[in-house]
Amino acid sequence: MSKFSSVDFEVHGKVQGVFFRKFAQKRAQELGLSGFVQNTPKGTVIGHVEGDRTKVQQMKQWLEKVGSPKSRIDKTVFADEKPVSQLAGTGFIIKQT
């Protein structure tokens, strides 16, 4: 089994204007993950994360339960989670909408 995995996510709640993306980037970098995070026009935050399977699980927990200090997470939806044999990118970036 691959030690790497990737997953897409969408976070619902009060997640814009509360530095959610900046904190998500910081957490992903601490975990050594790559991917991106981006605001959506409908007020959610979407993104993609990939890296060591254990670290991806830790990031999922953060996206579901922690967030930035001023955020309120109502729901986090994960999609297309899969093992990957090779990482597609390096670094975790904040994409502009």
ZAVOLUM-377560 format. One line per field, with one value per residue (C-alpha): residue number from 1; residue in one letter; x, y, z. Coordinates in steps of 0.1 Angstrom, whole numbers. Layout:
<kemis>
n (NUM	...)
res (A	...)
px (X	...)
py (Y	...)
pz (Z	...)
</kemis>
This chain:
<kemis>
n (1	2	3	4	5	6	7	8	9	10	11	12	13	14	15	16	17	18	19	20	21	22	23	24	25	26	27	28	29	30	31	32	33	34	35	36	37	38	39	40	41	42	43	44	45	46	47	48	49	50	51	52	53	54	55	56	57	58	59	60	61	62	63	64	65	66	67	68	69	70	71	72	73	74	75	76	77	78	79	80	81	82	83	84	85	86	87	88	89	90	91	92	93	94	95	96	97)
res (M	S	K	F	S	S	V	D	F	E	V	H	G	K	V	Q	G	V	F	F	R	K	F	A	Q	K	R	A	Q	E	L	G	L	S	G	F	V	Q	N	T	P	K	G	T	V	I	G	H	V	E	G	D	R	T	K	V	Q	Q	M	K	Q	W	L	E	K	V	G	S	P	K	S	R	I	D	K	T	V	F	A	D	E	K	P	V	S	Q	L	A	G	T	G	F	I	I	K	Q	T)
px (0	12	24	11	-25	-44	-78	-99	-119	-145	-151	-184	-191	-174	-142	-137	-123	-109	-75	-86	-64	-33	-37	-44	-13	8	-6	0	36	41	30	51	21	16	-15	-36	-64	-88	-119	-150	-177	-203	-183	-167	-130	-119	-85	-64	-39	-14	15	23	-9	-7	-1	-30	-52	-39	-47	-82	-88	-76	-99	-129	-123	-98	-95	-83	-89	-118	-133	-165	-165	-201	-192	-162	-167	-139	-139	-117	-95	-70	-35	-9	24	41	34	23	34	56	46	12	-1	-30	-48	-66	-102)
py (0	35	56	87	98	128	142	172	192	218	236	252	277	310	304	335	367	348	339	303	299	313	290	260	268	270	237	219	232	220	186	186	184	199	212	244	262	287	308	301	327	308	315	281	272	244	227	197	181	153	137	111	92	98	135	138	123	148	176	163	164	200	209	193	203	231	257	292	308	330	304	283	250	238	209	196	175	153	138	117	104	79	65	80	65	98	133	157	189	205	233	243	275	299	303	336	334)
pz (0	-9	20	2	-3	-16	-9	-21	5	9	43	51	78	87	69	48	63	93	80	74	42	59	89	66	47	79	92	59	58	94	83	51	28	-6	-23	-23	-6	-22	-13	-34	-45	-24	9	13	12	-12	-16	-23	0	-6	12	38	45	83	78	54	81	106	81	76	114	114	85	103	139	143	116	123	157	145	121	126	108	102	78	59	28	16	-19	-42	-14	-28	-24	-47	-56	-64	-52	-80	-64	-38	-14	-2	-18	-14	-47	-54	-66)
</kemis>
